[in-house]
Amino acid sequence: MSDIFTALGDEHRQRMLLLFEPGERLTAGQISDASTLARTTVSHHLKILRQANVLLSEKKGKEVWFWINKPLLEETFAHVLNYVRGETHD
């Protein structure tokens, strides 16, 4: 869980995640084109998000496609909400 929150703690990475429409997949190039950051910086941030499993990826030909790991984030945030509410979980 700490890896996820560390990855989400950066403003640039938060903005990258907001680029995705529900269920959408984007290439590194598309993410870079929508960012004000250099392509190498975008790649660095994508690597951090991928290492934390916040983003999943698949290489098709020369392109790497990324998408948000929604099940993982839903589960993580559910645990946090349960904790905040004082609920126990199994």
N, CA, C and O of each residue as an XYZ file, in Angstrom:
360
protein
N       0.821     -1.182      0.000
C       0.000      0.000      0.000
C       0.873      1.257      0.000
O       0.522      2.254     -0.631
N       1.987      1.216      0.691
C       2.834      2.402      0.757
C       3.414      2.747     -0.612
O       3.577      3.924     -0.934
N       3.731      1.724     -1.427
C       4.235      1.981     -2.784
C       3.196      2.729     -3.621
O       3.540      3.615     -4.402
N       1.949      2.370     -3.452
C       0.867      3.018     -4.201
C       0.760      4.483     -3.803
O       0.675      5.360     -4.662
N       0.764      4.746     -2.500
C       0.631      6.131     -2.049
C       1.872      6.951     -2.364
O       1.771      8.151     -2.618
N       3.033      6.325     -2.351
C       4.244      7.030     -2.764
C       4.139      7.417     -4.235
O       4.461      8.544     -4.609
N       3.692      6.489     -5.062
C       3.541      6.769     -6.494
C       2.491      7.846     -6.732
O       2.654      8.684     -7.619
N       1.427      7.830     -5.957
C       0.348      8.805     -6.130
C       0.657     10.146     -5.472
O      -0.091     11.107     -5.654
N       1.739     10.226     -4.715
C       2.068     11.433     -3.986
C       2.656     12.551     -4.824
O       2.828     13.669     -4.337
N       2.964     12.266     -6.067
C       3.562     13.283     -6.932
C       2.492     13.932     -7.816
O       1.680     13.244     -8.433
N       2.506     15.239     -7.863
C       1.505     15.999     -8.624
C       1.519     15.651    -10.118
O       0.460     15.573    -10.742
N       2.693     15.444    -10.686
C       2.777     15.113    -12.109
C       2.159     13.746    -12.396
O       1.475     13.566    -13.404
N       2.401     12.799    -11.514
C       1.824     11.469    -11.707
C       0.317     11.501    -11.516
O      -0.407     10.776    -12.199
N      -0.164     12.326    -10.605
C      -1.609     12.489    -10.432
C      -2.228     13.037    -11.720
O      -3.275     12.560    -12.156
N      -1.592     14.021    -12.319
C      -2.098     14.597    -13.573
C      -2.109     13.567    -14.694
O      -3.030     13.533    -15.511
N      -1.079     12.729    -14.725
C      -1.033     11.684    -15.750
C      -2.219     10.739    -15.613
O      -2.833     10.363    -16.611
N      -2.539     10.357    -14.394
C      -3.662      9.447    -14.182
C      -4.981     10.075    -14.589
O      -5.883      9.381    -15.058
N      -5.098     11.377    -14.414
C      -6.331     12.064    -14.783
C      -6.525     12.167    -16.291
O      -7.607     12.536    -16.748
N      -5.501     11.848    -17.065
C      -5.632     11.833    -18.527
C      -6.497     10.678    -19.012
O      -7.105     10.754    -20.079
N      -6.549      9.612    -18.225
C      -7.251      8.399    -18.639
C      -8.755      8.536    -18.424
O      -9.212      8.857    -17.326
N      -9.506      8.292    -19.473
C     -10.957      8.140    -19.345
C     -11.198      6.735    -18.807
O     -10.328      5.876    -18.950
N     -12.356      6.472    -18.189
C     -12.620      5.129    -17.663
C     -12.403      4.040    -18.722
O     -12.978      4.087    -19.809
N     -11.566      3.070    -18.381
C     -11.300      1.945    -19.263
C     -10.375      2.246    -20.429
O     -10.123      1.369    -21.255
N      -9.870      3.454    -20.512
C      -9.040      3.860    -21.651
C      -7.606      3.376    -21.501
O      -7.077      3.254    -20.396
N      -7.000      3.108    -22.641
C      -5.577      2.783    -22.718
C      -4.895      3.886    -23.517
O      -5.402      4.333    -24.546
N      -3.739      4.314    -23.024
C      -2.984      5.364    -23.703
C      -1.549      4.902    -23.912
O      -1.012      4.122    -23.126
N      -0.943      5.392    -24.975
C       0.467      5.100    -25.207
C       1.320      6.108    -24.440
O       0.847      7.163    -24.018
N       2.580      5.750    -24.278
C       3.518      6.671    -23.636
C       3.583      7.974    -24.420
O       3.677      9.051    -23.832
N       3.533      7.880    -25.740
C       3.569      9.074    -26.583
C       2.363      9.974    -26.360
O       2.504     11.196    -26.298
N       1.188      9.386    -26.241
C      -0.019     10.175    -25.988
C       0.054     10.872    -24.635
O      -0.345     12.029    -24.501
N       0.556     10.172    -23.653
C       0.689     10.757    -22.323
C       1.717     11.883    -22.363
O       1.503     12.949    -21.787
N       2.816     11.642    -23.039
C       3.860     12.655    -23.164
C       3.357     13.889    -23.911
O       3.654     15.018    -23.523
N       2.596     13.671    -24.982
C       2.058     14.794    -25.772
C       1.115     15.671    -24.947
O       1.023     16.875    -25.182
N       0.421     15.075    -23.989
C      -0.530     15.818    -23.160
C       0.143     16.467    -21.948
O      -0.497     17.191    -21.186
N       1.427     16.202    -21.780
C       2.156     16.700    -20.612
C       3.061     17.866    -20.994
O       3.459     18.017    -22.149
N       3.371     18.675    -20.006
C       4.334     19.759    -20.198
C       5.750     19.295    -19.891
O       6.701     20.059    -20.052
N       5.896     18.061    -19.456
C       7.194     17.516    -19.079
C       7.913     16.937    -20.290
O       7.286     16.595    -21.293
N       9.226     16.831    -20.187
C      10.029     16.184    -21.226
C       9.651     14.705    -21.302
O       9.243     14.102    -20.309
N       9.794     14.142    -22.481
C       9.418     12.734    -22.684
C      10.166     11.798    -21.728
O       9.582     10.838    -21.226
N      11.443     12.068    -21.475
C      12.208     11.216    -20.564
C      11.666     11.315    -19.134
O      11.673     10.328    -18.398
N      11.201     12.498    -18.745
C      10.614     12.673    -17.414
C       9.292     11.935    -17.317
O       8.997     11.306    -16.302
N       8.496     12.014    -18.377
C       7.229     11.274    -18.414
C       7.515      9.779    -18.291
O       6.833      9.078    -17.543
N       8.507      9.295    -19.012
C       8.870      7.871    -18.938
C       9.262      7.477    -17.523
O       8.905      6.396    -17.053
N       9.994      8.347    -16.846
C      10.388      8.079    -15.454
C       9.149      7.954    -14.561
O       9.056      7.028    -13.754
N       8.208      8.873    -14.703
C       6.988      8.830    -13.899
C       6.149      7.598    -14.232
O       5.580      6.978    -13.334
N       6.068      7.243    -15.497
C       5.329      6.046    -15.897
C       5.952      4.796    -15.286
O       5.244      3.876    -14.877
N       7.271      4.770    -15.228
C       7.968      3.628    -14.632
C       7.605      3.497    -13.151
O       7.367      2.390    -12.669
N       7.562      4.603    -12.436
C       7.210      4.575    -11.011
C       5.773      4.085    -10.831
O       5.501      3.259     -9.959
N       4.856      4.594    -11.655
C       3.455      4.165    -11.570
C       3.312      2.682    -11.901
O       2.513      1.975    -11.287
N       4.087      2.220    -12.871
C       4.042      0.805    -13.254
C       4.645     -0.080    -12.163
O       4.109     -1.149    -11.872
N       5.743      0.349    -11.562
C       6.381     -0.442    -10.506
C       5.476     -0.581     -9.281
O       5.528     -1.585     -8.570
N       4.648      0.438     -9.045
C       3.709      0.381     -7.921
C       2.416     -0.331     -8.310
O       1.504     -0.452     -7.492
N       2.331     -0.801     -9.550
C       1.152     -1.479    -10.100
C      -0.066     -0.571    -10.223
O      -1.184     -1.054    -10.402
N       0.141      0.735    -10.129
C      -0.952      1.685    -10.344
C      -1.335      1.662    -11.817
O      -2.514      1.734    -12.163
N      -0.333      1.563    -12.677
C      -0.571      1.408    -14.115
C      -0.116      0.022    -14.538
O       0.899     -0.488    -14.063
N      -0.876     -0.572    -15.428
C      -0.479     -1.808    -16.085
C      -0.074     -1.442    -17.502
O      -0.479     -0.400    -18.017
N       0.716     -2.287    -18.129
C       1.175     -1.964    -19.473
C       1.306     -3.214    -20.329
O       1.423     -4.337    -19.838
N       1.282     -2.966    -21.624
C       1.444     -4.043    -22.603
C       2.119     -3.453    -23.829
O       1.708     -2.411    -24.339
N       3.153     -4.126    -24.290
C       3.847     -3.669    -25.489
C       3.222     -4.332    -26.710
O       3.109     -5.555    -26.784
N       2.822     -3.497    -27.662
C       2.291     -3.979    -28.938
C       3.082     -3.303    -30.040
O       2.954     -2.101    -30.272
N       3.902     -4.095    -30.717
C       4.773     -3.518    -31.736
C       5.768     -2.578    -31.078
O       6.461     -2.956    -30.133
N       5.835     -1.362    -31.574
C       6.757     -0.372    -31.012
C       6.139      0.430    -29.875
O       6.843      1.165    -29.183
N       4.838      0.298    -29.677
C       4.136      1.099    -28.674
C       3.928      0.332    -27.374
O       3.698     -0.878    -27.377
N       4.013      1.058    -26.268
C       3.652      0.514    -24.967
C       2.353      1.199    -24.559
O       2.279      2.426    -24.484
N       1.345      0.399    -24.302
C       0.026      0.900    -23.904
C      -0.113      0.780    -22.394
O       0.275     -0.228    -21.803
N      -0.663      1.803    -21.784
C      -0.856      1.851    -20.337
C      -2.330      1.979    -20.018
O      -3.091      2.571    -20.782
N      -2.732      1.418    -18.882
C      -4.081      1.604    -18.362
C      -4.016      1.522    -16.849
O      -3.106      0.926    -16.274
N      -5.011      2.139    -16.220
C      -5.058      2.192    -14.758
C      -5.499      0.836    -14.210
O      -6.433      0.213    -14.715
N      -4.809      0.405    -13.179
C      -5.137     -0.848    -12.497
C      -6.271     -0.557    -11.509
O      -6.062     -0.474    -10.298
N      -7.452     -0.409    -12.052
C      -8.624     -0.021    -11.262
C      -8.913     -0.981    -10.100
O      -9.165     -0.511     -8.990
N      -8.888     -2.294    -10.305
C      -9.166     -3.196     -9.175
C      -8.215     -2.985     -7.994
O      -8.647     -2.999     -6.841
N      -6.940     -2.793     -8.272
C      -5.974     -2.583     -7.194
C      -6.264     -1.282     -6.449
O      -6.245     -1.254     -5.219
N      -6.531     -0.209     -7.186
C      -6.802      1.070     -6.542
C      -8.106      1.025     -5.748
O      -8.181      1.577     -4.650
N      -9.125      0.376     -6.291
C     -10.391      0.243     -5.561
C     -10.184     -0.511     -4.248
O     -10.703     -0.105     -3.208
N      -9.432     -1.599     -4.297
C      -9.172     -2.392     -3.100
C      -8.362     -1.593     -2.074
O      -8.659     -1.619     -0.880
N      -7.349     -0.891     -2.548
C      -6.497     -0.101     -1.661
C      -7.294      1.001     -0.980
O      -7.208      1.177      0.235
N      -8.072      1.743     -1.766
C      -8.850      2.834     -1.191
C      -9.964      2.313     -0.281
O     -10.334      2.982      0.684
N     -10.496      1.142     -0.575
C     -11.508      0.538      0.297
C     -10.904      0.222      1.666
O     -11.541      0.449      2.695
N      -9.675     -0.302      1.678
C      -8.996     -0.582      2.945
C      -8.792      0.708      3.744
O      -8.995      0.734      4.958
N      -8.392      1.769      3.054
C      -8.175      3.048      3.730
C      -9.494      3.572      4.293
O      -9.547      4.013      5.441
N     -10.550      3.526      3.499
C     -11.856      3.995      3.973
C     -12.349      3.180      5.163
O     -12.888      3.733      6.121
N     -12.164      1.872      5.099
C     -12.562      1.022      6.222
C     -11.797      1.398      7.482
O     -12.367      1.430      8.573
N     -10.528      1.677      7.335
C      -9.712      2.073      8.474
C     -10.205      3.406      9.053
O     -10.368      3.546     10.265
N     -10.437      4.370      8.176
C     -10.895      5.690      8.611
C     -12.253      5.589      9.312
O     -12.511      6.293     10.288
N     -13.093      4.728      8.815
C     -14.433      4.534      9.407
C     -14.398      3.693     10.673
O     -15.398      3.580     11.382
N     -13.240      3.106     10.952
C     -13.118      2.269     12.144
C     -13.629      0.865     11.942
O     -13.842      0.127     12.904
N     -13.827      0.492     10.678
C     -14.304     -0.849     10.371
C     -13.133     -1.800     10.282
O     -12.042     -1.420      9.858
N     -13.361     -3.028     10.681
C     -12.326     -4.048     10.545
C     -12.527     -4.783      9.242
O     -13.638     -4.841      8.717
N     -11.465     -5.337      8.726
C     -11.547     -6.124      7.505
C     -10.863     -7.456      7.714
O      -9.977     -7.608      8.555
N     -11.303     -8.413      6.922
C     -10.772     -9.782      7.054
C      -9.438     -9.891      6.377
O      -8.831    -10.962      6.379
